[in-house]
Amino acid sequence: MLVTQDIEIVKLFVEHLKESLNLDIKIDSIPEESNSSDIDAIAGPYAIEHTSIDTIKNQRRDNNWFSQSIEGLESYFKDKLDYRLWIQIEYDGIKKGQTWKKNRELIMRWIQNESHNLSYGKNLVVQIEGLDFTLRVNKIPKEELGTGVVFVRVISEDFDPQNEIPYRLKLLIDTKLNKLGKYSNHIKILLIENSDLALMNSQLMMDVINKAINECLPTEIDELWYADSSSYPVVKFSCVLTQ
């Protein structure tokens, strides 16, 4: 069965079609519920398959690892420091094989016992013994930004989504063709979702999609749409290509 947010994205998309095209449609069935290799929804004349693509490979998985490694630290140190720490962690710093609890404990111990020794300044590199990645720290006087700790993830400066994403997206689209191709009596829609607020925008995603399919839809797809869910539950839908 589709996970809850996937169901909601498809429902919101059908509502968008209904309102924007003045159609009397609703979700009639969810074929995937009875067959995991089938499409996500039938709504009136439309056969809809939903999928999602990370801006960075394994981004949602890695975001979860990051969240577990710093869980509770920002709230814990909210009123316990006399300065502000802005701590940056490289996107690929937290990896499989590490222990999230150990990461969190080591960082917490350093903030408690060592961060007061750090000079004020930007991009100070900190290597904590036992931690498999470095921290890049901005230590800021409380008069400027108050006190506490903020954690952010940073990506390599040479990362270019237009070079990296299209290849993954092309492979993903190819896995959907057989599903949609069976619905020749319907208008076959592939809905591609991305929820990244920081690194993605609608125009960039449209450029990426066009590059992935060489601006030519496979015959198994009649319409290709983009769902920007970065402000979920508000979702913006854009039609990228039609046959």
Secondary structure, DSSP 8 states (H G I E B T S, - for coil): ---HHHHHHHHHHHHHHHHHTT------B-GGGT-TTS-SEEETTEEEEEEE--SSTTHHHHHHHHHHHSTTHHHHTTTT-SEEEEEEEETTTS-TTS-HHHHHHHHHHHHHHTGGGS-SEEEEEE--TT-SS-EEEEEEEHHHH-SEEEEEEE--TT--HHHHHHHHHHHHHHTTHHHHHT-TTSEEEEEEEE--TTT--HHHHHHHHHHHTTT---TT-SEEEEEEEEETTEEEEEEEEE-
